[in-house]
């Protein structure tokens, strides 16, 4: 998060941020997984889908909380902010957040579904015939990954984003330090890597790789929709194919989640191979932190640690 770290344990979520005056503020919130109320939500594959939706919702809330904790909203609003608040009333925060979510969804669908789909149609025109569908799916999948890499590299040029990546590295170092049973100090944490197999970055990359496989196996070709709808419109076929891929996304996410959990628990040649792309990507999304950033990460992880006698299963 902005100038801080969020840690999630099985029973709690903790956010720590360093305010402009140098102090560290921490907020711990109890958390109960949906699988406790509904055991079927903890089944393999399904738990990945549930966790994905939960984290999307939680992410927006965490960003809002971290901003509040920084105290930057306490500053005197600008004339434009005052005008906007007067026009929109007390619900301005929700309206702005809603607009941001809509724009983010539109951007994501456009970048990672529509553009690769148009690229696939271009390839199809050059390479007609069903025998090359697997190659077209592979190339369009690679394009998705390249778009993601380009997007992250672009964001990394922004100073505030780079600092967030440094806090990301601090988070990983602190988690490693805890996993190795060492006292949580900046000195102990700094000896570890910023790359961790159970990272959201790795999850995204594995999701994209699994999507290539799933979309290649499931026969959702434009020709199929043209035959079903008795139409010759490429636009309609591309739109329906994009919708079908979006509908298949939860399945892709579910399988990717199981793979990321396996990579975090097992260390062998197989898990190292499919973890490698995500770790490579983390070289962009994590940077070496300074000791002050690790202090913030330690402040976030400490409230989430199990008490003496409790099972450390996170």
C-alpha positions, 0 to 999 in steps of 0.5 A: 500500500502507499507508504506501507505494508498490508499483511493477511493472516488466517484470522486478521489483517494488519496495515502499517504505514509510515506517516510524514512525521516518521511515526508508524501507524498500525491497524489490525482488523479481525478476519474470518475466512468465508470457508469457515462459514461455508466449508465448500468454499474451501474446496480446491480450485473453488477456494482460489476463486473465492480468494480472488474475489475476496482480495479484489474487494479487500484491496480497494478497502485496504487502499482507502484505509492506508490513505486515511492512516497516512493523514494526507486527507487531513490536509486543506482541500483544493478549490476543485475538491471543495467544489466537487464535494459541494456538488456530490455531497458526502458520498464523494468518496464512494463515487470517486472509488466507483468511477475508479473501479469502473475505469480499472475494469474497462482498462483491464478488459481492453488491455488483456482481452480485447487487444489480444483477441484482435491480435488473434484475429489478425493472426487467423487471417494470416494463418487460416485453418483449425490446425494452428488454433493452438499457436494463435492462442499461444501467441495471443497469450504471450502478448498478454504477458508482454502487455503486463510487463510493459504496463508494470515497467511504465508504472515503475517509472513513477516515484511513488510506485517505485517506493511501493515496490520497495515496500513490497520487497520489505514485505517479502524479506520480513515474511522470509525472516519469520518463516526461518524462525529468526527474530524480526529485526531489519538486520535479520530480514535484510539478508533474505531475497525480495523474491517469494513464490507465494506472491501476487505477482507470481499468481498473476503470471501463473494465471496468464500461463494457465489461461493459455492452456485452458483457452487452447483446450476449450473450443471457443473459436470465432467460427463456433459463434458464427455457426451458432448465431448464423452470422458472418460478423467478426465483431460479434464473434470477437465480442462473444469470444471475449465474454466466454474467456471472461466467464472461464476466468474463475476456473483459470484463477482457481487452478492458478491458485492451487499451483501457487500454493503448491509452489509455496509448500514444495521445493522441487524441480517441477515447482521451481520451473513453473515458479520461475516466470513469476519470480522473474517478474518480481524483479520488476515489482519488488525493489531493495528496501531500506531498514525503515521500510522493513520496520514498517513491514515488521509492524504489520506482520507482528499483530498477525503472528499466532500467539504462543500455543496456536498453530502457525498455519499461514 
